[in-house]
Amino acid sequence: SPFVQEVVIPLLHQDSADYCQFDELYVRVLNWLTVVRTGIEMVICFDSHYDETLFRTIFDGYPPQFVRFRNVDDNINEFLRHEFHVKNMLPEHHALNDAMAMRYAFREPMHKTTYS
């Protein structure tokens, strides 16, 4: 999309070590998952179904068995997400910055307690 070409792609070229061809992604992402994996299951959180689609595309539709996906878009406090970017002077639309902001702004829904 024009947005991706104008805003996102320039952020990717900040460090040439972070850039790779699509055919390298499978190995690089699998290696990364192996390093950061801490348990039997790993949950990849995302705020757009496009993120899950892109991730699955890297693995030709079949991500590793230990990977689960969770859409947390409804659990992100937008005020806190914005606050994180401002306080840390980190630009939006850079995957790592956005992931840290999402973690900062993530809130589980509160369950109503029923009293008898």
C-alpha positions in Angstrom: 0.0 0.0 0.0 1.1 3.6 -0.4 1.2 3.9 3.5 3.6 1.0 3.8 5.8 2.3 1.0 5.9 5.8 2.4 6.1 5.2 6.2 7.0 1.6 7.0 9.7 0.7 4.4 11.9 3.7 5.2 12.0 2.5 8.8 13.3 -0.9 7.8 16.3 0.6 6.1 17.7 2.1 9.3 20.0 -0.8 10.0 21.1 -2.9 7.0 21.5 -6.0 9.3 17.7 -6.0 9.8 17.0 -6.2 6.1 16.7 -9.5 4.3 15.1 -11.0 1.2 11.7 -12.8 1.6 13.3 -16.2 1.0 15.6 -15.6 4.0 12.7 -14.8 6.4 11.7 -18.4 7.1 15.1 -19.3 8.6 15.6 -16.0 10.3 12.2 -15.9 12.0 12.4 -19.6 12.9 15.8 -19.0 14.5 14.4 -16.0 16.4 11.4 -18.0 17.6 13.8 -20.7 18.9 15.9 -18.2 20.8 13.0 -16.4 22.4 10.8 -19.4 23.1 10.5 -20.0 26.8 7.8 -22.7 27.1 5.9 -25.4 25.2 3.6 -22.8 23.6 4.4 -19.3 22.2 1.6 -16.8 21.7 2.2 -14.2 19.0 0.0 -11.2 19.8 -1.1 -8.8 17.0 -3.4 -5.9 16.5 -4.3 -6.4 12.9 -5.3 -9.6 11.0 -2.7 -8.5 8.4 0.0 -9.3 10.9 -1.1 -12.8 11.3 -1.5 -13.3 7.6 2.0 -12.0 7.0 3.5 -14.2 9.7 1.7 -17.3 8.3 2.9 -16.3 4.8 6.5 -16.5 5.9 5.8 -20.2 6.9 3.9 -20.9 3.7 0.7 -21.1 5.8 2.1 -23.5 8.4 3.8 -21.8 11.3 5.6 -24.0 13.9 3.3 -26.2 16.0 4.2 -24.4 19.2 3.0 -21.0 17.8 -0.5 -19.7 18.6 -1.9 -16.3 17.6 -4.0 -13.9 19.6 -5.6 -10.7 18.3 -5.2 -8.1 21.1 -6.5 -5.1 19.2 -9.4 -4.7 21.6 -7.0 -4.9 24.6 -4.8 -2.0 23.6 -5.4 1.3 25.5 -4.6 3.8 22.7 -3.8 6.6 25.1 -1.1 4.4 26.8 0.2 3.2 23.4 0.6 6.8 22.3 2.1 7.8 25.6 4.8 5.0 25.3 5.9 6.3 21.9 6.1 9.9 23.2 7.8 9.2 26.5 10.4 7.0 24.8 10.8 9.1 21.7 10.3 6.1 19.4 8.6 6.4 16.1 5.4 4.5 15.4 5.1 1.8 12.6 8.5 0.2 13.4 7.7 -3.4 14.4 9.9 -3.4 17.5 8.7 0.0 18.8 5.0 -0.9 18.1 5.4 -4.3 19.9 6.9 -2.6 23.0 4.1 0.0 22.9 1.5 -2.7 22.6 2.9 -4.6 25.6 2.9 -1.3 27.6 -0.7 -0.5 26.6 -2.1 -4.0 26.9 -4.9 -4.5 29.4 -6.9 -7.7 30.0 -10.6 -7.1 30.2 -12.0 -7.0 33.7 -14.5 -9.7 34.3 -17.7 -8.7 36.1 -18.0 -10.3 39.5 -21.5 -11.6 40.4 -22.6 -11.5 43.9 -25.2 -13.9 45.3 
